[in-house]
């Protein structure tokens, strides 16, 4: 069993304004920004801090299970920005975008 509580403290200290969420073995990072590029940049910082913590603690993740979702009060085209997680570019999921706090899937 892996104990991940140190991960949340590390990332939340390293990236102000990012909050960690978890359920069983899934971890999520919540970030706010003025637009999708700002959110993607903050999530990139959170991913980098997560990877650093994982390397230091012998934890591996599966990039294939990584996903990004975007929420906005403004309705516009689906987000085009991507989130870099290590060497992997993760696009915002266009089929699971949230507009006005209503989940569209």
Rosetta blueprint (number, residue, H / E / L):
1 X L
2 X L
3 X L
4 X L
5 X H
6 X H
7 X H
8 X H
9 X H
10 X H
11 X H
12 X H
13 X H
14 X H
15 X L
16 X L
17 X L
18 X L
19 X E
20 X E
21 X E
22 X E
23 X E
24 X L
25 X L
26 X E
27 X E
28 X E
29 X E
30 X E
31 X L
32 X L
33 X L
34 X L
35 X L
36 X H
37 X H
38 X H
39 X H
40 X H
41 X H
42 X H
43 X H
44 X H
45 X H
46 X H
47 X H
48 X H
49 X H
50 X H
51 X H
52 X H
53 X H
54 X H
55 X H
56 X H
57 X H
58 X L
59 X L
60 X L
61 X L
62 X L
63 X H
64 X H
65 X H
66 X L
67 X L
68 X E
69 X L
70 X L
71 X E
72 X E
73 X L
74 X L
75 X L
76 X L
77 X L
78 X L
79 X L
80 X L
81 X L
82 X E
83 X E
84 X E
85 X E
86 X L
87 X L
88 X E
89 X E
90 X E
91 X E
92 X E
93 X L
94 X L
95 X L
96 X L
97 X E
98 X E
99 X E
100 X L
101 X L
102 X E
103 X E
104 X E
105 X L
